[in-house]
Amino acid sequence: MSEIAAAYSAWSPGYDGDENRTRDLDASQMRHWLAGRTFDTAVEAGCGTGKNTVVLAEVARQVHALDFSPGMLAVARQKVTSPHVQFVEADLLATWPVADASASLVTFNLVLEHVEALDVVLREAARVLARGATLRISELHPFRQYRGTQARFDGVNGAVTRIPAFVHHVSDYTDAAAAAGFTLRHLGEWWHATDEGEPPRLLVLEFQRT
C-alpha cells in the first residue's frame, strides 16, 4: 500500500469526527451542486469515507465509488449500503474498473492534491465518460497550498501525520483537462463561513467531455 493510502487508512476511524472545515465545505458545496440534478452512472474517483457517496447515491442510477485506502472504504461501506453503489479498491493511476464511455459524471473531491500525474488520471476520466458528460473537480485551493496548508491528522500518540501532497496551480488543472479532451464550463472558488479575509479554501472546476 502506498504511503498516502496507508495514512488515510490510519486516519479513517476518526476522519468523520475530526474538525475539518475543508472536508465540510466540500460536502456542503457538493450537495448544493447536485441538488436538482440526475445522472445515469457516476464515478466517484476517491470516495474516502463516503461523505459525498451518500448524496451521489440519491441522484445517480449507478455509482462506482473508487478509493485506494482499505480503511476509508471500510467506513464508506458501513455508511452507504444502497445496492446501486459499488465500492471498489482501485488505484486511480491505473485503469479504472469502469467501461469506456459509460459514465455521465466523474467527480474528484479533495483527491488530486495527492496525485502528481494529473494527466494520467484525467485521461482515465476522459476514457470512462461519454461525449458531453461532466467532469467535476473540487480541490484544496492552490492559494492555500502556497501557504503550506496540507492534509494532516493527529495520530494515536498525539503526533501529527502530514499526508504527502503535490501543489497544482489552476493552470495545471485546466491544461491537463484540455489535453485529455475536456472543455472548461465553470470555475468557482469557495470559502468557509469562518474564512473572512482569507484566500479561497476550495477550487471547483466543471468540464464537459468533448
C-alpha positions as CSV (number, residue, x, y, z in Angstrom):
1,M,0.0,0.0,0.0
2,S,1.3,3.4,-0.8
3,E,2.3,5.9,1.9
4,I,-0.7,8.0,1.1
5,A,-3.2,5.1,1.2
6,A,-1.7,3.9,4.5
7,A,-2.0,7.3,6.0
8,Y,-5.7,7.6,5.1
9,S,-6.4,4.1,6.4
10,A,-4.8,5.2,9.7
11,W,-6.9,8.3,9.7
12,S,-10.2,6.5,8.7
13,P,-11.5,5.7,12.2
14,G,-11.5,9.3,13.2
15,Y,-11.8,11.1,9.8
16,D,-15.5,11.9,10.0
17,G,-15.4,13.1,13.6
18,D,-12.3,15.3,13.4
19,E,-12.8,19.0,12.9
20,N,-12.2,19.6,9.2
21,R,-13.6,22.8,7.6
22,T,-12.3,21.9,4.2
23,R,-14.0,18.5,4.2
24,D,-17.2,20.0,5.5
25,L,-17.2,22.8,2.9
26,D,-16.6,20.3,0.1
27,A,-19.5,18.2,1.3
28,S,-21.8,21.3,1.5
29,Q,-20.9,22.7,-1.9
30,M,-21.2,19.2,-3.5
31,R,-24.7,18.8,-2.1
32,H,-25.6,22.3,-3.3
33,W,-24.3,21.5,-6.8
34,L,-26.1,18.1,-7.1
35,A,-29.4,19.5,-6.0
36,G,-32.0,19.0,-8.8
37,R,-29.6,17.1,-11.0
38,T,-29.8,13.4,-12.0
39,F,-27.2,11.1,-13.6
40,D,-27.3,7.6,-15.1
41,T,-23.8,6.5,-14.0
42,A,-21.5,8.4,-11.7
43,V,-17.9,7.6,-10.9
44,E,-16.6,9.0,-7.6
45,A,-12.8,8.9,-8.0
46,G,-11.5,8.9,-4.4
47,C,-14.7,8.3,-2.4
48,G,-13.0,8.3,1.1
49,T,-15.4,7.6,3.9
50,G,-18.4,8.1,1.6
51,K,-19.3,11.7,2.6
52,N,-20.3,12.5,-1.0
53,T,-21.2,9.0,-1.9
54,V,-24.3,9.4,0.2
55,V,-25.7,12.2,-1.9
56,L,-24.4,10.7,-5.2
57,A,-26.5,7.6,-4.4
58,E,-29.6,9.8,-4.2
59,V,-29.1,11.3,-7.7
60,A,-27.4,8.6,-9.8
61,R,-28.9,5.3,-11.0
62,Q,-25.5,3.7,-10.5
63,V,-22.4,4.8,-8.6
64,H,-18.8,3.5,-8.9
65,A,-17.1,4.6,-5.8
66,L,-13.3,4.1,-6.1
67,D,-10.6,4.5,-3.5
68,F,-7.1,3.1,-2.8
69,S,-7.4,3.1,1.0
70,P,-8.9,0.0,2.5
71,G,-9.6,1.8,5.8
72,M,-11.6,4.6,4.2
73,L,-13.5,2.1,2.1
74,A,-14.5,0.1,5.1
75,V,-16.0,3.2,6.7
76,A,-17.8,4.1,3.5
77,R,-19.3,0.6,3.1
78,Q,-20.8,0.9,6.6
79,K,-22.3,4.3,5.7
80,V,-23.7,3.6,2.3
81,T,-25.5,0.3,1.7
82,S,-27.5,1.2,-1.4
83,P,-27.4,-1.8,-3.9
84,H,-26.7,0.5,-6.8
85,V,-23.4,1.7,-5.2
86,Q,-20.3,-0.3,-5.9
87,F,-17.3,0.3,-3.8
88,V,-14.0,-0.8,-5.3
89,E,-10.4,-0.6,-4.1
90,A,-8.6,0.9,-7.0
91,D,-5.5,2.9,-7.9
92,L,-6.6,6.0,-9.8
93,L,-3.3,6.0,-11.7
94,A,-4.1,2.6,-13.1
95,T,-7.0,1.5,-15.4
96,W,-10.3,2.1,-13.5
97,P,-12.8,-0.8,-13.4
98,V,-15.3,1.2,-15.4
99,A,-16.3,0.6,-19.1
100,D,-15.3,3.0,-21.8
101,A,-17.8,5.9,-22.4
102,S,-20.2,4.5,-19.8
103,A,-20.4,7.4,-17.3
104,S,-22.3,10.6,-17.2
105,L,-20.4,12.1,-14.3
106,V,-16.9,11.8,-12.8
107,T,-16.1,13.6,-9.6
108,F,-12.8,14.2,-7.8
109,N,-13.2,15.7,-4.3
110,L,-10.1,16.5,-2.2
111,V,-8.1,13.8,-4.1
112,L,-5.9,15.3,-6.7
113,E,-3.6,17.1,-4.3
114,H,-2.3,13.6,-3.6
115,V,-1.8,12.8,-7.3
116,E,1.3,14.1,-9.0
117,A,0.4,13.0,-12.5
118,L,-2.8,14.9,-13.3
119,D,-2.6,13.9,-17.0
120,V,-2.8,10.2,-16.2
121,V,-6.0,10.4,-14.1
122,L,-7.7,12.9,-16.3
123,R,-7.1,10.7,-19.4
124,E,-8.7,7.9,-17.5
125,A,-11.7,10.1,-16.6
126,A,-12.0,11.0,-20.3
127,R,-12.0,7.3,-21.2
128,V,-14.9,6.4,-19.0
129,L,-17.0,9.5,-19.7
130,A,-19.5,9.6,-22.6
131,R,-19.3,12.5,-25.0
132,G,-20.9,15.6,-23.5
133,A,-20.7,14.2,-20.0
134,T,-19.4,16.1,-16.9
135,L,-16.2,16.1,-15.1
136,R,-16.2,17.9,-11.8
137,I,-13.1,18.7,-9.7
138,S,-13.2,20.1,-6.1
139,E,-9.8,20.5,-4.5
140,L,-7.9,22.4,-1.9
141,H,-7.2,25.8,-3.5
142,P,-3.6,26.2,-4.6
143,F,-3.6,29.6,-2.8
144,R,-3.8,27.6,0.4
145,Q,-1.2,25.2,-0.7
146,Y,1.2,28.1,-1.4
147,R,0.9,29.0,2.3
148,G,1.8,25.4,3.3
149,T,-1.7,24.0,4.0
150,Q,-1.7,20.2,3.8
151,A,-4.0,17.4,4.8
152,R,-2.9,16.2,8.3
153,F,-4.3,14.5,11.3
154,D,-3.4,13.7,14.9
155,G,-2.2,10.1,15.5
156,V,-3.0,8.0,18.5
157,N,0.2,9.1,20.2
158,G,-0.5,12.8,19.6
159,A,2.0,13.1,16.7
160,V,0.8,15.0,13.7
161,T,0.8,13.0,10.4
162,R,1.1,15.1,7.3
163,I,-0.1,13.3,4.2
164,P,2.1,13.8,1.1
165,A,0.7,16.3,-1.4
166,F,1.6,18.0,-4.6
167,V,1.0,21.6,-5.5
168,H,-1.2,22.0,-8.6
169,H,-1.7,25.5,-10.0
170,V,-5.0,26.4,-11.5
171,S,-3.4,26.2,-15.0
172,D,-2.2,22.7,-14.2
173,Y,-5.8,21.6,-13.9
174,T,-7.1,23.4,-16.9
175,D,-4.2,22.4,-19.2
176,A,-4.3,18.8,-18.2
177,A,-8.0,18.7,-18.7
178,A,-7.8,20.3,-22.1
179,A,-5.1,17.9,-23.2
180,A,-7.4,15.0,-22.1
181,G,-10.3,16.3,-24.2
182,F,-12.3,18.5,-21.8
183,T,-13.8,21.9,-22.2
184,L,-14.0,24.2,-19.2
185,R,-17.6,25.2,-18.4
186,H,-17.2,26.8,-15.0
187,L,-14.5,27.8,-12.5
188,G,-15.6,28.6,-8.9
189,E,-13.9,29.4,-5.6
190,W,-15.4,28.7,-2.2
191,W,-14.8,30.0,1.3
192,H,-15.9,28.5,4.6
193,A,-18.1,30.8,6.8
194,T,-15.0,31.4,9.1
195,D,-12.7,32.3,6.2
196,E,-13.3,36.1,6.2
197,G,-10.2,37.8,4.9
198,E,-8.6,34.5,3.9
199,P,-7.8,33.1,0.5
200,P,-10.4,30.8,-1.0
201,R,-10.5,27.3,0.6
202,L,-11.7,25.3,-2.5
203,L,-11.1,25.5,-6.2
204,V,-14.1,24.0,-8.1
205,L,-13.8,23.2,-11.8
206,E,-16.5,21.8,-14.1
207,F,-15.7,20.4,-17.5
208,Q,-17.5,18.8,-20.4
209,R,-16.2,15.8,-22.2
210,T,-15.8,16.8,-25.9
